[in-house]
Amino acid sequence: MRVKCVICDTIQQLEDDLPLAKKLRNRPIHTYMCDPCYTRIADETEKRIATGKFRFFRTSSKFDEEF
């Protein structure tokens, strides 16, 4: 299965039997991100959380109080 990264537009080949390929095929709302983009976003998010200025937005204030 050919997939395209939503951030950098690189095209990669996934085997048809992988769970990720099945998820992308059966649920079109899911998107694919290549490994370099995924790790880059994860690292940048961890850096933002470490600054202390990162704020999680939640759906209800009751949930915020429990957290």
N, C-alpha and C positions, 0 to 999 in steps of 0.2 A: 504494500500500500504506500503510495506517495503522499507525503504530508508536507505542509509549508508552515514555517514558523510565523506567528502573527506579529512578531516584533522585527526580526531582521530579514524576513522573506527568503530564507534559505530553504531549499527543497531537499528532503531526506527520504530515505526508504525505510519503512517499517515492515517487519514480517507480519503476515496476515493473522497469525495465530496468537500474537501478543495481546494481553488484556487491554493495553492502551489503544491498539488498533481497533479492537472490537468496540470499545467505548466511543471512539471517534466516529466509527461507522454508524453505530446505532443511535447515538445522541448528537445531532448536529450542533447543539448549543455549546458543546465542549470544544475548546480550541487547543492547538498544539503549540508548545514552546520548546525550542531546542535546548539541549543541556547547557551550552554556554550562557544563553539568555536567562534560563531558569536560575543558575547559580549566581549570575550577576545581580539579578533582582533580589534574590535571597540575601546576598551579602550586603547590598545597599539598605535593605529593610532592617537587618540586624544592626547596622551602623546607626540608622535613624532611631531605633529603639534605645540604643545605648546612650544617645545624647540626653534622653530624658524629656525631650520636647515632643516626642511622638505621642499621639493621642489616638486611642482606639475609639471608633464611633460605634455605638451599639444601638439597638432598636428601642429599648425601653429603659427608663430610669430605674425601675425595680431591679432589672438585671445588673445595672451599674452598682447598685448598693450591695448586692450579693457578691459581686466580684471584688 
